[in-house]
């Protein structure tokens, strides 16, 4: 069922914005839920609800920076003369001009590159590889990029480092690709050499990091840590907290909440999952006083001696860059069979921090918006539409503290070809503390894709729950601890991946529609009591606070 622009669903209202949605509204009861009262008393250490009040770029800032204009793509030769033919796109290839403008803006220290109103043909992907560079169109309804080629054509086939015939373009890369210049070059070189890389902060083989200092024991929720040697640290510095697992996999058990269930779980044969550790969490330092270091966000996990906690430097991050006010439309082709995507992908952030996209629409893509080892980034007022996407939103390879708000996944415009899959809002690969807020999903699901993501929040969302999750069995559990689904309307009554109290450990399901199981029924990964909580079942729209992320932001401002 496709939702209209303004539609009553289950007694509440869904209201769509320009490129996203403002979510649904309903009168809030005077009294907050018991779970919220518990959280207020212990916001950084609650057993079921993660602290996400500072998710997103610049701690969840409501307005993105607007750096001064330094270039106009028209002066570099871009021409807004593209038009769609019956089977192809006509007009001038503007990709070389746009890429020159972006590169020169970065080399001069950053700034805004204007993309005036019109429709531009691009035969290459666009790269933002320098910090402080913003590509700004005139609005998603006024500036359009027509992309004619996919990443397989432009870079080459991208196989899976885990073997098989899968295409890694099914979950990586974008036709607008924001990634640090040097890191991006090394990735592309590895793909062309068929040396399928790891894609995160510490290089293609995860060995390109330097220890800055060891970290003394600390607890989840601590904002300050004690380090052995502060000499390499400074205020404002972006560092990576690195936690290695031990032979008994107690770090993975900790991510799952600990206790008898995770302790009894078989971890050793989950080879894909164990390849995701060490856990790498980028964070900015806000103060250094002696050996005490204060961090921008509270620790997501304990720092225990057996995990060799340390602050390290990895690749130089892309920071303060963004994409604003445009539509990226790929030439319309049938959706590829599952895991064989060619790479008609939208906007992807990789090894990026404090970056953003706002008022951006992607159409006819294999995969929409991606976070790949990206942290503290924001997608605001974004929309995925057209012929149907494998992953409308994907979040993987250790992506943390990101915010997706006022988003929309539109109903597909053509039937799904046989052999394809639809996921939805995806999170996997030990990704943590990410937020999806105020969304309308006319198709898809809450795709938790194995690889044991943990401590993620989906709140104030309306979903026609008709997608399916994916994930290789060697990637281990669907959920770690502290997943929270808060105030969710399910328009077709399907339970899968929305009501999670029977499968996710230490989770919270609050204020969702009454739902029923369907043909994809998962069994718990962990034995015994899951310590899951359910409140206000069958009452979406009436739960208070209505939006968990917004309530946490307000709570943070009061503290």
C-alpha positions as CSV (number, residue, x, y, z in Angstrom):
1,X,0.0,0.0,0.0
2,X,1.5,3.3,-1.0
3,X,1.0,6.1,1.5
4,X,-0.4,9.4,0.2
5,X,1.2,12.7,1.0
6,X,-1.2,13.1,4.0
7,X,-2.9,10.0,5.2
8,X,-4.4,8.8,8.4
9,X,-3.0,5.5,9.5
10,X,-4.1,3.8,12.6
11,X,-5.5,7.0,14.1
12,X,-2.4,9.1,13.5
13,X,-1.2,11.2,10.6
14,X,1.7,10.7,8.2
15,X,2.9,14.0,6.6
16,X,5.5,13.9,3.8
17,X,8.0,16.8,3.3
18,X,9.8,17.9,0.2
19,X,12.4,15.1,0.0
20,X,11.5,13.2,3.2
21,X,8.8,13.2,5.8
22,X,7.9,15.0,9.0
23,X,6.7,11.7,10.4
24,X,3.3,11.3,12.1
25,X,1.6,13.4,14.7
26,X,-0.8,12.5,17.5
27,X,-1.8,13.9,20.8
28,X,0.7,12.8,23.4
29,X,-0.5,11.5,26.8
30,X,0.6,13.5,29.8
31,X,2.6,10.7,31.4
32,X,5.8,9.3,29.9
33,X,6.3,5.6,29.6
34,X,8.0,3.8,32.5
35,X,10.9,2.9,30.2
36,X,11.5,6.6,29.5
37,X,11.5,7.4,33.2
38,X,14.1,4.7,33.7
39,X,16.2,6.0,30.9
40,X,16.1,9.6,32.3
41,X,17.6,8.3,35.5
42,X,20.5,6.5,33.7
43,X,20.7,7.7,30.2
44,X,24.3,6.5,29.4
45,X,24.0,3.1,31.0
46,X,20.4,1.9,30.5
47,X,20.4,-1.9,29.8
48,X,17.9,-1.8,26.9
49,X,18.0,1.8,25.4
50,X,21.2,3.2,24.0
51,X,22.2,6.8,24.3
52,X,22.0,8.4,20.9
53,X,21.3,12.0,21.8
54,X,24.4,13.3,20.0
55,X,24.0,11.2,16.8
56,X,24.6,13.0,13.6
57,X,27.0,15.6,12.2
58,X,28.3,18.1,14.7
59,X,26.5,16.4,17.6
60,X,23.1,16.4,15.7
61,X,23.2,20.1,14.8
62,X,19.9,21.3,13.3
63,X,21.6,23.3,10.6
64,X,24.5,22.2,8.4
65,X,27.4,24.7,7.8
66,X,27.2,26.9,4.7
67,X,30.7,27.5,3.6
68,X,31.3,30.4,1.2
69,X,30.8,29.8,-2.5
70,X,34.1,29.3,-4.3
71,X,33.1,27.8,-7.6
72,X,30.2,27.5,-10.1
73,X,30.3,24.4,-12.3
74,X,29.2,26.4,-15.3
75,X,32.5,28.2,-15.3
76,X,34.2,24.8,-15.6
77,X,32.2,23.8,-18.6
78,X,29.3,21.9,-17.1
79,X,26.2,22.3,-19.3
80,X,22.6,21.8,-18.0
81,X,21.4,20.5,-21.4
82,X,20.7,16.8,-20.6
83,X,17.4,15.3,-21.8
84,X,16.1,11.7,-21.7
85,X,15.6,9.9,-24.9
86,X,13.5,6.8,-25.5
87,X,16.5,4.5,-24.6
88,X,19.3,6.8,-23.6
89,X,20.3,10.3,-22.3
90,X,21.3,13.1,-24.6
91,X,23.5,16.1,-23.8
92,X,26.9,17.1,-22.7
93,X,28.9,15.0,-20.2
94,X,29.3,17.4,-17.3
95,X,31.0,15.0,-14.9
96,X,34.6,16.1,-15.8
97,X,33.7,19.8,-15.2
98,X,32.0,19.1,-11.9
99,X,34.8,16.9,-10.7
100,X,37.4,19.6,-11.6
101,X,35.4,22.1,-9.7
102,X,35.1,19.9,-6.6
103,X,38.8,19.0,-6.7
104,X,40.0,22.6,-7.1
105,X,37.7,23.8,-4.3
106,X,39.2,21.2,-2.0
107,X,42.8,22.0,-3.0
108,X,42.1,25.7,-2.2
109,X,40.9,24.8,1.3
110,X,37.2,24.0,0.8
111,X,34.0,25.9,0.1
112,X,30.7,25.5,-1.7
113,X,30.5,24.4,-5.4
114,X,27.3,25.6,-6.9
115,X,25.3,23.4,-9.3
116,X,22.7,25.8,-10.8
117,X,19.2,24.8,-11.8
118,X,18.9,22.4,-14.7
119,X,19.6,18.8,-15.8
120,X,23.2,17.7,-16.2
121,X,24.4,14.5,-17.8
122,X,27.2,12.7,-15.9
123,X,29.0,9.8,-17.5
124,X,31.3,9.3,-14.5
125,X,30.8,9.2,-10.7
126,X,31.4,12.4,-8.7
127,X,34.0,12.5,-6.0
128,X,34.2,14.7,-2.9
129,X,37.6,13.8,-1.5
130,X,38.6,17.0,0.4
131,X,37.3,18.2,3.7
132,X,35.1,21.3,3.8
133,X,33.7,20.9,0.2
134,X,29.9,21.1,-0.3
135,X,28.2,20.4,-3.6
136,X,25.0,22.5,-3.6
137,X,22.2,22.4,-6.1
138,X,19.3,24.7,-6.3
139,X,17.0,22.2,-4.7
140,X,15.9,18.6,-5.3
141,X,13.2,19.8,-7.6
142,X,15.4,22.1,-9.6
143,X,18.8,20.5,-10.1
144,X,19.1,17.0,-11.5
145,X,22.1,14.8,-12.3
146,X,21.3,12.1,-14.9
147,X,23.8,9.3,-14.5
148,X,24.4,7.1,-17.5
149,X,26.9,4.5,-16.3
150,X,27.4,2.3,-13.2
151,X,30.4,1.6,-11.0
152,X,31.2,-1.7,-12.7
153,X,31.6,0.1,-15.9
154,X,33.5,3.0,-14.4
155,X,35.8,1.2,-12.0
156,X,35.4,-2.5,-12.6
157,X,33.8,-5.6,-11.1
158,X,34.0,-5.7,-7.3
159,X,34.0,-9.2,-5.8
160,X,33.4,-10.1,-2.2
161,X,36.4,-10.6,0.1
162,X,34.4,-13.6,1.5
163,X,34.3,-15.4,-1.8
164,X,31.4,-16.4,-4.1
165,X,30.1,-14.6,-7.1
166,X,28.6,-11.6,-5.1
167,X,29.1,-8.1,-6.3
168,X,30.3,-5.7,-3.5
169,X,28.7,-2.9,-5.4
170,X,25.6,-4.3,-3.7
171,X,26.7,-2.5,-0.5
172,X,29.5,-0.1,-1.4
173,X,30.3,2.9,-3.5
174,X,28.1,5.7,-4.9
175,X,27.7,7.8,-8.0
176,X,28.3,10.6,-5.6
177,X,31.0,9.3,-3.4
178,X,32.3,11.2,-0.4
179,X,35.6,9.7,0.9
180,X,39.1,11.0,1.7
181,X,41.1,11.3,-1.4
182,X,44.0,9.0,-0.5
183,X,41.8,6.4,1.1
184,X,39.5,6.4,-1.9
185,X,42.5,6.0,-4.3
186,X,43.7,3.0,-2.4
187,X,40.2,1.4,-2.5
188,X,39.9,1.9,-6.2
189,X,43.4,0.5,-6.9
190,X,42.6,-2.6,-4.8
191,X,39.3,-3.2,-6.6
192,X,41.0,-2.9,-10.0
193,X,43.7,-5.3,-8.8
194,X,41.0,-7.7,-7.6
195,X,42.5,-7.6,-4.1
196,X,39.1,-7.1,-2.5
197,X,39.7,-4.7,0.4
198,X,38.4,-4.0,3.9
199,X,36.8,-0.6,3.6
200,X,37.2,1.0,7.0
201,X,39.4,3.4,8.8
202,X,42.6,1.3,9.0
203,X,43.3,0.4,5.4
204,X,42.6,-2.3,2.9
205,X,44.1,-5.0,5.2
206,X,43.2,-3.2,8.5
207,X,46.9,-2.8,9.3
208,X,47.3,0.9,8.6
209,X,47.0,2.4,12.1
210,X,49.3,4.0,14.6
211,X,48.9,3.8,18.4
212,X,48.5,7.2,20.0
213,X,48.1,5.9,23.6
214,X,46.8,3.0,25.6
215,X,43.5,3.6,27.5
216,X,43.0,2.5,31.1
217,X,39.9,0.6,32.1
218,X,36.6,2.5,31.6
219,X,32.9,1.7,31.6
220,X,30.2,2.1,28.9
221,X,28.8,5.6,29.3
222,X,31.9,7.3,30.5
223,X,32.6,10.7,28.8
224,X,36.2,10.8,30.1
225,X,38.9,8.2,30.0
226,X,42.4,8.0,31.5
227,X,45.2,7.4,29.0
228,X,48.8,6.3,29.5
229,X,50.4,9.0,27.5
230,X,48.5,12.2,26.4
231,X,51.4,13.7,24.5
232,X,50.0,12.9,21.0
233,X,46.5,14.1,21.9
234,X,44.9,17.5,21.5
235,X,41.5,19.1,21.8
236,X,39.5,18.8,18.6
237,X,41.5,15.8,17.3
238,X,39.6,13.0,15.7
239,X,40.8,9.6,17.0
240,X,39.7,6.0,16.7
241,X,39.0,3.9,19.8
242,X,40.2,0.4,19.0
243,X,39.0,-2.7,21.0
244,X,40.4,-6.1,20.1
245,X,38.6,-9.3,21.0
246,X,40.2,-12.0,23.1
247,X,40.3,-15.8,22.4
248,X,37.1,-16.3,24.4
249,X,35.3,-13.6,22.4
250,X,34.3,-11.7,25.5
251,X,34.1,-8.5,23.5
252,X,31.4,-9.9,21.2
253,X,29.6,-11.3,24.3
254,X,29.7,-7.7,25.8
255,X,28.2,-6.3,22.6
256,X,25.4,-8.8,22.9
257,X,24.7,-7.7,26.5
258,X,26.6,-10.5,28.3
259,X,25.2,-13.3,30.5
260,X,24.5,-16.9,29.9
261,X,23.0,-16.6,26.4
262,X,26.0,-14.9,24.7
263,X,28.4,-17.0,26.8
264,X,26.9,-20.2,25.4
265,X,26.8,-18.9,21.8
266,X,29.3,-20.5,19.3
267,X,31.4,-17.6,18.0
268,X,34.4,-19.4,16.5
269,X,32.7,-20.5,13.3
270,X,31.2,-17.1,12.6
271,X,34.2,-16.2,10.4
272,X,32.6,-13.2,8.7
273,X,31.6,-11.7,12.1
274,X,35.0,-12.2,13.7
275,X,36.6,-10.5,10.7
276,X,34.8,-7.3,11.8
277,X,36.8,-7.0,15.0
278,X,38.7,-5.1,16.3
279,X,35.8,-2.7,16.9
280,X,36.8,0.8,15.7
281,X,34.9,3.8,17.0
282,X,35.9,7.3,15.7
283,X,35.4,10.1,18.1
284,X,36.5,13.7,18.6
285,X,38.4,14.8,21.7
286,X,36.9,17.8,23.5
287,X,39.5,18.3,26.2
288,X,42.8,17.0,27.4
289,X,43.8,17.7,31.0
290,X,46.8,15.7,32.2
291,X,46.0,12.1,31.5
292,X,42.2,12.7,31.5
293,X,40.7,12.9,28.0
294,X,37.1,14.0,27.4
295,X,35.3,12.7,24.4
296,X,32.5,14.1,22.3
297,X,30.2,11.2,23.0
298,X,30.1,8.7,25.9
299,X,31.8,5.3,25.4
300,X,29.7,2.8,23.5
301,X,31.3,-0.1,25.3
302,X,33.5,-0.9,28.3
303,X,37.2,-0.5,27.8
304,X,38.7,-3.6,29.5
305,X,42.3,-4.6,29.7
306,X,41.7,-7.9,27.9
307,X,40.6,-6.0,24.8
308,X,43.8,-4.0,24.6
309,X,41.9,-0.6,24.5
310,X,43.8,2.1,22.7
311,X,43.3,5.4,20.8
312,X,44.8,5.1,17.3
313,X,45.1,7.2,14.2
314,X,43.9,5.6,11.0
315,X,43.2,7.2,7.6
316,X,42.7,11.0,7.6
317,X,38.9,11.5,7.7
318,X,36.8,13.5,5.3
319,X,35.1,16.1,7.5
320,X,32.6,19.0,7.0
321,X,31.7,18.0,3.5
322,X,28.2,17.5,2.0
323,X,25.7,17.3,-0.8
324,X,22.7,19.6,-0.8
325,X,19.6,20.3,-2.9
326,X,19.7,18.0,-5.9
327,X,18.2,14.9,-7.5
328,X,20.5,12.1,-8.7
329,X,18.7,9.9,-11.3
330,X,20.3,6.8,-12.8
331,X,19.4,5.7,-16.3
332,X,16.5,3.3,-15.7
333,X,17.5,-0.3,-15.9
334,X,15.8,-3.4,-14.4
335,X,16.9,-4.2,-10.8
336,X,19.7,-6.7,-10.8
337,X,19.4,-10.2,-9.3
338,X,20.1,-10.3,-5.6
339,X,23.8,-9.5,-4.7
340,X,24.7,-8.9,-8.4
341,X,24.2,-5.2,-8.4
342,X,26.2,-3.3,-11.0
343,X,26.6,-0.1,-9.0
344,X,23.9,2.3,-10.0
345,X,24.2,3.6,-6.4
346,X,23.2,7.0,-5.0
347,X,25.2,8.9,-2.3
348,X,27.8,7.1,-0.2
349,X,29.8,8.4,2.7
350,X,33.0,6.4,3.5
351,X,35.6,7.2,6.2
352,X,33.6,10.4,6.7
353,X,32.9,12.3,9.9
354,X,30.7,15.4,10.5
355,X,29.4,15.2,6.9
356,X,25.9,15.5,5.6
357,X,23.3,15.3,2.8
358,X,20.2,17.4,2.8
359,X,17.2,17.7,0.4
360,X,18.6,15.0,-1.9
361,X,16.5,12.5,-3.9
362,X,17.9,9.4,-5.6
363,X,16.0,7.6,-8.3
364,X,16.3,4.3,-10.2
365,X,19.2,3.2,-8.1
366,X,20.5,-0.2,-7.0
367,X,21.3,1.2,-3.6
368,X,20.3,4.6,-2.3
369,X,22.2,6.3,0.6
370,X,25.2,4.6,2.2
371,X,27.3,4.8,5.3
372,X,30.5,2.7,5.0
373,X,32.8,3.1,8.0
374,X,31.3,6.6,8.3
375,X,30.4,8.1,11.6
376,X,28.7,11.2,13.0
377,X,27.1,12.0,9.6
378,X,23.5,13.2,8.9
379,X,21.0,12.5,6.1
380,X,18.1,15.0,6.3
381,X,15.1,15.2,4.0
382,X,16.3,12.5,1.7
383,X,14.2,10.2,-0.5
384,X,14.7,7.0,-2.5
385,X,12.3,6.5,-5.4
386,X,11.9,4.9,-8.8
387,X,12.1,1.4,-10.0
388,X,13.1,-0.2,-6.7
389,X,16.4,-0.5,-4.8
390,X,18.1,-3.4,-3.1
391,X,19.3,-1.3,-0.1
392,X,17.5,2.1,-0.1
393,X,19.6,3.0,3.0
394,X,22.7,1.0,4.0
395,X,24.9,1.3,7.1
396,X,27.8,-1.1,7.4
397,X,31.5,-1.8,8.0
398,X,31.5,-0.3,11.5
399,X,29.4,2.8,10.9
400,X,28.5,4.6,14.1
401,X,26.5,7.6,15.5
402,X,24.8,8.5,12.2
403,X,21.4,10.2,11.9
404,X,18.9,9.7,9.1
405,X,15.8,11.9,9.7
406,X,12.8,13.1,7.7
407,X,13.4,10.3,5.1
408,X,11.1,8.5,2.7
409,X,11.3,5.3,0.7
410,X,8.7,5.6,-2.1
411,X,6.8,2.7,-3.5
412,X,8.5,1.2,-6.5
413,X,7.2,2.4,-9.9
414,X,7.6,-1.0,-11.6
415,X,7.1,-4.6,-10.3
416,X,10.1,-6.3,-8.8
417,X,11.9,-8.6,-11.2
418,X,12.2,-12.2,-10.2
419,X,15.3,-13.0,-8.1
420,X,15.7,-9.6,-6.6
421,X,15.4,-8.5,-3.0
422,X,14.2,-5.4,-1.1
423,X,15.7,-4.7,2.3
424,X,15.0,-1.1,3.5
425,X,16.8,0.7,6.3
426,X,19.9,-1.5,6.7
427,X,22.4,-1.8,9.5
428,X,25.1,-4.5,9.9
429,X,28.7,-5.2,10.6
430,X,29.0,-4.1,14.3
431,X,27.5,-0.7,13.4
432,X,26.2,1.0,16.5
433,X,24.3,4.1,17.8
434,X,22.8,5.0,14.5
435,X,19.3,6.6,14.4
436,X,16.5,6.5,11.8
437,X,13.9,9.2,12.8
438,X,10.7,10.5,11.3
439,X,10.4,8.3,8.2
440,X,7.8,7.0,5.8
441,X,8.6,3.7,4.2
442,X,6.1,2.8,1.5
443,X,8.1,-0.5,1.1
444,X,11.0,-2.3,2.7
445,X,11.7,-3.3,6.3
446,X,14.0,-2.7,9.3
447,X,16.8,-4.7,7.8
448,X,19.1,-5.8,10.5
449,X,21.5,-7.8,8.3
450,X,23.5,-9.9,10.7
451,X,27.0,-9.0,11.6
452,X,25.6,-8.2,15.1
453,X,24.9,-4.5,14.9
454,X,24.0,-3.2,18.3
455,X,22.6,-0.1,20.1
456,X,20.7,1.3,17.2
457,X,17.4,3.3,17.2
458,X,14.4,3.5,14.8
459,X,11.8,6.0,16.0
460,X,8.6,7.7,14.7
461,X,8.4,5.7,11.4
462,X,5.5,4.5,9.3
463,X,6.4,1.3,7.4
464,X,4.6,-0.9,4.9
465,X,6.7,-3.9,6.1
466,X,7.1,-5.9,3.0
467,X,10.8,-6.4,2.7
468,X,13.1,-9.1,4.0
469,X,16.4,-9.0,5.8
470,X,19.6,-10.6,4.5
471,X,22.9,-11.8,5.9
472,X,25.2,-14.7,5.7
473,X,25.1,-17.3,8.5
474,X,28.8,-16.8,9.1
475,X,28.1,-13.2,10.0
476,X,26.5,-14.3,13.3
477,X,23.6,-12.7,15.2
478,X,21.0,-10.4,13.8
479,X,21.1,-8.2,16.9
480,X,23.4,-7.3,19.7
481,X,22.2,-5.5,22.8
482,X,20.2,-2.3,23.1
483,X,18.3,-2.2,19.8
484,X,15.2,0.1,20.3
485,X,12.1,0.5,18.1
486,X,10.1,3.3,19.4
487,X,6.7,4.6,18.0
488,X,6.4,2.6,14.8
489,X,3.3,2.2,12.6
490,X,3.2,-1.0,10.6
491,X,0.5,-0.5,7.9
492,X,0.3,-4.1,6.8
493,X,0.5,-5.8,10.2
494,X,3.7,-7.8,9.5
495,X,5.9,-8.4,12.6
496,X,9.2,-9.3,11.0
497,X,12.1,-7.1,12.3
498,X,9.9,-4.5,13.9
499,X,8.6,-6.3,17.0
500,X,12.0,-7.7,18.2
501,X,11.4,-8.7,21.8
502,X,11.5,-12.4,21.0
503,X,14.8,-12.2,19.1
504,X,16.9,-9.2,20.1
505,X,18.8,-9.3,23.5
506,X,18.4,-6.4,25.9
507,X,16.1,-4.7,23.4
508,X,13.1,-2.3,23.7
509,X,10.0,-2.4,21.5
510,X,7.8,0.6,22.5
511,X,4.6,1.9,20.9
512,X,4.4,-0.2,17.8
513,X,1.3,-1.5,15.9
514,X,-0.2,-4.9,16.6
515,X,1.6,-7.2,14.2
516,X,1.6,-10.9,13.2
517,X,4.4,-13.2,12.0
518,X,4.8,-14.0,8.4
519,X,6.9,-16.4,6.3
520,X,10.2,-15.0,7.4
521,X,10.2,-15.9,11.1
522,X,13.5,-15.8,12.8
523,X,14.6,-17.7,15.9
524,X,16.7,-16.2,18.7
525,X,20.4,-16.4,18.3
526,X,20.9,-16.6,22.0
527,X,19.4,-19.0,24.5
528,X,17.6,-18.2,27.7
529,X,16.1,-14.9,28.9
530,X,16.7,-12.1,26.3
531,X,16.0,-9.4,28.9
532,X,13.8,-7.7,26.2
533,X,11.1,-5.1,27.1
534,X,7.8,-4.3,25.4
535,X,5.6,-1.3,26.2
536,X,2.5,0.3,24.7
537,X,2.1,-2.5,22.3
538,X,-0.6,-1.8,19.7
539,X,-0.5,2.0,20.5
540,X,1.7,3.8,18.0
541,X,1.3,7.5,18.0
542,X,0.2,7.6,21.6
543,X,3.5,6.8,23.3
544,X,5.3,9.6,25.1
545,X,7.9,10.8,24.3
546,X,6.8,10.3,20.7
547,X,10.3,10.5,19.3
548,X,13.1,8.8,21.3
549,X,15.9,10.6,19.6
550,X,14.4,14.1,20.0
551,X,13.7,13.4,23.6
552,X,17.3,12.3,24.2
553,X,18.5,15.5,22.5
554,X,16.3,17.6,24.8
555,X,17.5,15.6,27.8
556,X,21.1,16.2,26.9
557,X,20.5,20.0,26.7
558,X,19.2,19.9,30.3
559,X,22.2,18.1,31.7
